[in-house]
Amino acid sequence: MADYLLQLATFENLGNLLMLCFLQAVLGFDNLLYISIESQRAPVAQQANVRRWGIMIAVALRIVLLFTMIQLIDAMAEPFYIFEWTGIIEGGVNFATCVFIFGGIFIMYTAVKEIGHMLSIHDLSTDVEHKSGKSATQVIMMIVLMNLIFSFDSVLSAIAITDVFPILATAILLSGLAMVLLADGVTRFLEKNRMYEVLGLFILLIVGIVLIGEAGQAAAHAMHDDSLALKLGGYEVIPMSKTTFYFSVLVLVAVEVIQSGYTRKLNAERRTGAKH
């Protein structure tokens, strides 16, 4: 056992571990945001436990997913259907394509539904009741399911860096521990600053678009064949780069912060004017 650990503790493996931890942290932002928002659907007294158990179960299943993908990566990468409807839909579809499309559509549906609900709110107390309308088990299952969908992209990226299972599993465990530690803080922040919850939902909407974009290239990247890239209406479905995604998020956050500060200033001036 000691000799095995010494073999793992090489500079290359330790470097890969640091790189994987950074990758998991970058790719885990949208996942953490979803967990924080979704956990508020559970009864208030159980929300902290829901977040904790949801993340722990999801991390365990992510390691199982990782092991399965290492064993079956070629079989999962092979397209099981190739569309040849010229001008309508063209390209290959594999397991990753289906995961990204399902996950993207579901996340966009969730974000649009919650944004629509916020526009119809007349009483914040009824909104709290609406949010707590699901059971803890239902919310945990949803967190686990969506965590696995978010994980698919990060697991594929991790395998591209190294195929040493203990290193990959350690990075996943460390990222899961970080999410457990940060989830409560993010949720408390959203509860105290309700205006940022709308921002979070719009970010999730972008995340859904990003996942659908990833679906277009999933089969092409896996088989190293650009002819398998999905095309809709003759146009290739191109994924949004991570740089563009995070730049969009930073712009949204900056606009929200500036708008909030400006609104507070206007309200203060109005209160001062009302006193005079």
Secondary structure by P-SEA (a helix, b strand, c coil): caaaaaaaccaaaaaaaaaaaaaaaaaaaaaaaaaaaaaaccccccaaaaaaaaaaaaaaaaaaaaaaaaaccccccccccccccccccbbbbcaaaaaaaaaaaaaaaaaaaaaaaaaacccaaaaaaaaacccaaaaaaaaaaaaaaaaaaaaaaaaaaccaaaaaaaaaaaaaaaaaacaaaaaaaaaacccaaaaaaaaaaaaaaaaaaaaaaaaaaaaccccccccccccccccccaaaaaaaaaaaaaaaaaaaaaaaaaaaaaaaaaac
